[in-house]
Amino acid sequence: MTLDEQIALYAIGALGEQERAEFERQLAASPELRARVAEERAAAMALMLSVEPIAPSPALKQKVMARIPTPPSAESPKPKSSSLFDWLRYLFGGAAVAFASLALVLGVGLLNTQSQLAQQHAYSAQLQAQLQDVKAQLALSRERAAQLERELSDAQNRLAQAQQQALAAQADADQARSKLATAQAEVARAQEALAVAESELDVLSQRDVRVATIPAFKDDFKQGTLSVFYAPNAETALITAHNLPPLSPERTYQIWLIKGDLRLPSEIFNTGPDGTSRLIVKSDAPFSTFDKIGITIEPAGGRPTPNPDGPIFLGPLG
C-alpha cells in the first residue's frame, strides 16, 4: 500500500487497527504528514456533504447495514463529537456514509493510481533513455579499451624487442671492450718490448762495443752468469743475467757502479721464471771511468748503500 493510499484511508477512518497504529507513529514524527492528513479529511468532508441522501432498496440496505457495526444500544443518544466519521454517520445515515466513503476511497485511489502510472511511465521513459545513453557510452568505452590494449600489447612487444637488442648490443660492447683492453695491453707490452729492444740495439750499435763477464762472488751463485755490453765512452750499457734464481717480492737484485771506494747505486731488477733478465743501465759518466760492477741482494726498492753481506757478483769492466 502506498503512502497516498494510507493517508486517504486514514482520513476517512478506514485503516485497520495495526496499520492505523503504525501510521499514527509516522504521523507523530512528521508535520508534513499531518498537514496532508488534514487536507484529505477536508476533502472527504466536502465530498460527503455533496452527496444527496437517497433511500436504498431494503435488500441493499440490509447488506450495507450488515457491514456497519451496530451501536451498543438502539436508544443511544446522538454522538457528541467522538469523530468526524461518527458524526457523518449520524447526520446522513449509515448507507450514505458507506456510499460516500466508498466513493471517496475509489475516487482518491483512482486519481492516485492514474497519477502514479503517469509518473511511472515518464520515469520509465527517462530511465530507458538514460539506459540507452549508458549502453552507447559503454560500447564506446569498451572499443576504446580494446584499442588501448592492442596499442599496449604492440608497445610491449616493441619494448621487449628493443630490450633484447639492447642486451645483445651490450654483450657485443662488453666483448669488444674486453678485446680492446687485451689488445691495448698487448700493444703496451709490445711498445715496452720495442723500447727495450731499441735501447739494446742502440747500445749494441755503438762503436767499439765491449763485453765484460762479471764472475760470481759467492759460491751459491756460481751457476749464474752476468754480462755487460758497453762502449768505453758511452754512458749507457746493456746487462744480461742468466741462471739467477728469481727473488721473492720482498727482495730485489741491485747493480752498483764502483770507482775506487765509491759505490754508486744503479738499477734494480729481478729474473723471470727461467732465471734470465735484460736491462739497460745508465750512468752520469762514461763506463770507462768505473773500475768494477757489482750486484747485491737488497730489500724491495733498493738501498743507497750496499748490503753489508757483500756482493754476489763482482768484477772489472776491462
Secondary structure as GFF3:
##gff-version 3
##sequence-region A 1 318
A	DSSP	alpha_helix	3	11	.	.	.	ID=ss1
A	DSSP	alpha_helix	17	29	.	.	.	ID=ss2
A	DSSP	alpha_helix	31	49	.	.	.	ID=ss3
A	DSSP	alpha_helix	58	67	.	.	.	ID=ss4
A	DSSP	alpha_helix	84	92	.	.	.	ID=ss5
A	DSSP	alpha_helix	94	204	.	.	.	ID=ss6
A	DSSP	beta_strand	210	214	.	.	.	ID=ss7
A	DSSP	three_ten_helix	219	221	.	.	.	ID=ss8
A	DSSP	beta_strand	225	230	.	.	.	ID=ss9
A	DSSP	beta_strand	236	242	.	.	.	ID=ss10
A	DSSP	beta_strand	251	259	.	.	.	ID=ss11
A	DSSP	beta_strand	262	269	.	.	.	ID=ss12
A	DSSP	beta_strand	277	282	.	.	.	ID=ss13
A	DSSP	three_ten_helix	287	289	.	.	.	ID=ss14
A	DSSP	beta_strand	292	299	.	.	.	ID=ss15
A	DSSP	beta_strand	313	316	.	.	.	ID=ss16
###
